[in-house]
Each structure stands twice: as structure tokens, then as C-alpha cells.
């Protein structure tokens, strides 16, 4: 009797939401099919972050990332994966104007990429938009604390919550997005005790990046943790040193070409 291989099913938004207080949620960014295929074996969700503007395209911030770039990379990540929930960032200027504009753009991102959810930055000020999207079938991951798209207003990439007087506002932001229907919230660049407190207070999973080990999950930029960037923030643990490895490989290749040591008999056709 023949046996049919069981089809791998992607993790869903409800499955991620139901992990609140349970097994920690594993996440990384990815921007292309081949790295996404590797991350897919271990991650619960993969974020196609607008950080790709800085990491891959040399931009100074995420503000200049256009939606068509997010869609192109989102398609690649979806094609390269089978298991993880794929979340795509809504870039700056595509959701802030009104809930209607946000819905139109988020629907386009979901339809064209095949992703399972979108992520947008902002706390209480975005609650109305989050509610509007969720009510119309767009799953939303929220993002509070250090919000890179607002770096010009914040005066740079500054750790949030160092002044305890601001804690109530950050807690209110997290509660607002949870009550609006976000299925999870990223807490970025936030002092540890504040992130831990928010995690206890909100009913949805918190995903930390430069926050607290008490968060319900963690996310890092893949290129940062692989050692591909010359500088990484304090909160990044570097798990590999691919930058030096790549440079050494390129250097040895260039030397072989100049010495006519490549290609050899093994690399040519006879």
C-alpha cells in the first residue's frame, strides 16, 4: 500500500497568537528565497522587514523603501519557504494617511506576495487603522518602542524607556494595539524591565528585539546575527562570521584568477 507524504502546512496567525505564554516564538528576517529556505526550518515566522533598504540596498534609513521593493522581496521569501508564517512590513507612507489607504496597500501586499500577515509601526495612534484592517481580513503584527520609520522624529535610533516617566505611554501603546486586534507586537529598542512588564500585561505575544528575554519570542536581522555587517547594535548576538569568510573566499578566487590557477582541469569541459 502506497503512503502519501504529509503536506507541510504553514503556521497560521491564530497559532502564533496562541503561543502567548507558551513555547518561545522564533523569528528572523529574510529577504531572498535561498536564505529564507534555511530559516524556514527553524523559525515560526519570517519577517520580510523594510530593514532590507539598509541591509541590502545601502539606504541610510528605512524611510525610502518603496512598496514595490517590499513586494518583490516578499514574493521571493514566500517562494523559498513552506512552514513559517510570512509577515511583510508595510513601508513608510503606505498606511499612515488613513485606514482606507492602509487597507488598499495592505491588500495589495498580501495578494501579490502570498504572505500571511503585514506589520506596521506605531502604537495608540495606529489602533484605529489596525482595527479597520483586521475587521476586513488583514492580519496585523504591531510594532512599538523604537520605530525606525519614525527615527527622524525621535532624533535617531534611541533606546526607549530610559526615562521611567515615559513607561505609561509605552504600556498604553501596547495595550491599544492588542485591543485593536493585532495578533502580536514587536517591542524594539526598549529597556528590559519595561518590555518584561508589557509582556505580562498584554494578551498577545510580544516579540523582542533589543528588549527582554521575558518576551514571548525574539527576532533579529539575519545579516546582523550572521556577522555580515561591519557594525551591529548592542542587542545583537553574532552567531556567525560570514563577512570575513566571504571576503576570504573572494580574495582567494581573485588570486587564483590572476595566477591562472582557476579554472583547472576539474572545472573545464573536454
Secondary structure, DSSP 8 states (H G I E B T S, - for coil): ------------HHHHHTTTTSS-EEEEE--SHHHHHHHTTT-SEEEE-TTHHHHTT--SSSTT--HHHHHHHHHHHHHT-SSSEEEEE--TTSSSS-HHHHHHHHHHHHHHH--SEEEEEBSGGGHHHHHHHHHTT--EEEEEES-GGGHHHHTSS--B-SSGGGHHHHHHHHHHHHHHT-SEEEEESB-HHHHHHHHHH-SSEEEEESS-TTSSEEEE-HHHHTT-SS---TT------HHHHHHHHHHHHHHHHHTT-SS-GGGS--
